[in-house]
Amino acid sequence: MMRVATVRPLDGFCLRVGFTDGTEQIIDVERYLRGPVFDEIRRDRSTFEAVAVDGKLGGVVWPNGADIDPDVLYGLHEPAWADHPDERDRASYEEHGVLGGHGDV
């Protein structure tokens, strides 16, 4: 299993992530910041910048407990919500600006 060794916040919602295999990636995590647990992280820059390595699970974590799996960050898996067709459709609609302010499809 891939694990995160280092993480550093960059501009926007990008993270510089170092993995235990020695590789490093710059990852725009904005698409993963979904749901109420990520609300404060999206709204408050200082909260986003408080990202840390989750020593227990090997991903990245924020002080409120929100986390992103290391395999998702590495690109080996999609997030769990992407396994649901409705959520994949919603993500696609959001990405293309089709959804209105109420989140209706």
Secondary structure, DSSP 8 states (H G I E B T S, - for coil): ---EEEEEE-STTEEEEEETTS-EEEEE-GGG--SGGGHHHHH-HHHHTT-EE-TTTSSEE-TTS-EE-HHHHHTSS--GGGGSHHHHHHHHHHHTT-S-TT---
